[in-house]
Every structure is written in C-alpha cells, then in structure tokens.
Amino acid sequence: MIDPVDEGLKLILSRSEGILQSELWKEMGVDSRKCSRIVKKLEDDGLIERVEFKKDGIKTFLLRGKRMPVNPSQLLAGDELIPCVGCELECIVEECQPLMDWMYQLAIVEHTTE
C-alpha cells in the first residue's frame, strides 16, 4: 500500500505548474481534512510550497514542489563541469557530443573509484 504522503508529493511534483489543494484531495480520493494533514506534513518537511489562491471566488491553495538546490558534486565528472552549464547550443540531448564525452568521463571516474 502506498503511503498517502508519498502519493500526495508524487501528484504535486507531477504538475510543473502546481495543483490546487481542492483538486489534490479529490484526485487522491481522501477527504479535505486528511489532505490538509498530508499537505501540512509536506510543507513542514520543506518539500512543497503552499500559496493562497482564489478560484471562482473560493479561497484554496496552490501547491508546488520546492526547487531543491543542486548538489555541486552532481555537476562534475572528476574535475570536469557538466558541459550543459552555460551552454547556448540548441541540441538534442541524445546526440550532444560534449554531453556524451562528459558522461563517458563520469563513467570512467566512477568505475576507477570503485
């Protein structure tokens, strides 16, 4: 059985523009009181933000996932910075040679440290 807090977070994160709290509890199939507890837990844990919102004259809240800071070590392969940072090329990710080279370097670094 899936944890309702995890389910709520997954639903919120699946919507880049956010989801209204009044819609979240309906989609989750829980009552508004249980949804409020789920939202409070996620907000207290710093995983979502809750912004007051009026829809059809009724006050509700817009829920959005919080952007988490990037771990700088995830941008490095050895001492090489991911080439996408600051890149201005229009490319297809699967065909980007600088990115492929960087990932190859990352695989070598991880393989040699194991």
FENSUL-V494249 format. One record per helix or strand. SS is the DSSP state (a for helix, b for strand). FROM is the first residue (numbers start at 1). TO is the last residue. If there is no record, write none. Layout:
ss = [SS & SS]
from = [FROM & FROM]
to = [TO & TO]
//
This chain:
ss = [a & b & a & a & b & b & a & b & b & a & a]
from = [4 & 19 & 21 & 32 & 48 & 58 & 72 & 76 & 80 & 93 & 97]
to = [13 & 20 & 28 & 44 & 55 & 65 & 75 & 77 & 81 & 95 & 113]
//
